[in-house]
Amino acid sequence: MIELAPILPVPVLIALAGAAGVMLLLVALRDTRHLPLRAFAVLILAFALLEPVRLTEERAATDDIGLILVDSSASMTIGDRQRQADTAIAGLEADTDGIRWQIVRTAAEPDAPTRMGAALEQTLGDVNTDRLGAVVVITDGISDDAVAEGALPADVPLHLLIAGDPDLIDRRLVVESTPPFTVVGDTARLTVRIDGSEGGPLPLTVTSSEGDVRTIAIPTGVAARVDVPVTRRGPLDVALSIPTVDREVTAINNRALVRLNGVQDRLSVLLVSGVPYPGGRLWRDLFRRTPMSIWFTSPSCVCRAASTRRRPTGWH
């Protein structure tokens, strides 16, 4: 197979061909004896500029890439989830007919939410998507984000394998909002929600660092308001908890701890400025003893005062 690989851009080659044609026409009009030789030279130059090459293709079949994204968060250590994930990986790796599996495990950061969508997008940036045949995600089914639209090619299937026991339940207490501060004597309004439970209201135990313990009933699945009285200024720790039930996965997310901040409505502020003055005490006692009227009679601030009760006999 022969293809052209021109040295110069095609518009430049067209312009040169036009100029060469004009030159050959002028030569033909003047003297036709040198026309064949010069036309042959132009053809040799054109052949060199077009640079025809012969291509030999060698094709070999390559396996598709199968991407296995494994959730490595702390929740995967609950129960038999990790064993189930390892079993699924071993079963996939046993099938190597036309596919090469590539395993990527997400970073396990303590106290960090699971972000499988971001992990998948980052992994796809390091994989040749032209050879990508399928993506398999092994997780417990809880992720704080999703895959962005268009991040995965449209012709690549995405399979989700969820590890865990479908008969287990998992209640989760979520604190949606807390006030930044609360005036002492008022109540702080918290917004909480209970996920993973069906039925009627559940008892919520509210314990403050002041020793106040209350139990209230809140509905499940919707946001509910919880009022906490603030009786003193400063930080106030409040612990919230809901009871556990049989066959619950974990009781860790049945509790939550929030910190409130009590502030005074009005504060008395003493503003001190300037430098110490020996006569400050004298002026303070003088003005606090009786009302005075002051006249400044000279630039040196010599003052004269008159009392409404007793007239002074002299000045010193």
Steps between C-alpha positions, in 0.01 A plus 500: 500500500643833389407829662622856457675680782562850360784695652322834458136587563261425218418870424872573462540203265206620289655847474836352396330278240325804354827693481675204335221471244531869410876464459461196271244689292740790454779260401270332246416835342864601466678176413352150502838326479565527877140432605528118556812532716355775714166318534689190617684711761169639625358146533806385698462799735128435542569133577751602768260750659206259504722228655296187429552223758412135505314381809505147628241432769549231760193440713476291814198441721528647850282433799254754630559662837259418780514752786413378852456786746494372860368703793762503781312717750459400864140391444623213280650333809156448655383140500599289199516785252874478443485123451215539252699763309806273481284213375352720227847616391626141483200400287557784257873433469426135414329616179786620278344424160577811298527734798778609732381605845648799674424541873499846662426547870379834631697686764383417853512832688382496864184699577467592132183438297499240223527664157480224242406743221817707541712184530355360177557826311862514620558137400354550152759771439778237530333234280489478121127544446529372141573154639269526800243221482315524832514655847407303811454689830507294821371697798253491787266727309560827691675789325486876554532580129417361157682466170486820297302485180726422204792377712441141390479423124148421384593156363670382821266315740513568874426211739438554873560217748376579850656309789309433820199321643170624352314398817703733722385853574701808579355805672687825463458820700586806290535853641406729212553840661606665826489872590835681506414656837210528742417777748514380860150429623365401156479159336725383218309344211666194347380323185547122502388210279484123548574294189466127440193446713134460422197530720401743771703746705815393681624617842789744482710547813651847541778535759680828564827559681301683769345169604162558337359174353180495296331245276271616220326320214583611146372364166725295272605588148425872532678796657390573856575791732657444840511784755790507747499763779817705541546611862857628507751684289767301316514163324230244573541139381183311414488122433216357290423128476231260382459139619634202307291207385563136416693422180633854476832527322667746737409739778771754421276715280219488758677774695602855424680772695452873439645806669293809565628844594319716755546877488376789714234728357672818627852539631645777720822614339765712674704696248842607629712729286773759533783511754492525885444854629566596864208742508250241375396400852451866602279570198301182562431587864419858407244416234339222702454717812267765353398641159752749367525750221844558358651790315832470327665839549844437353683263264658338804154365595472692826147423609252680713207318653190616673297275725126522524513410870802690638710773346876441540687761704810504289707336233832324534 
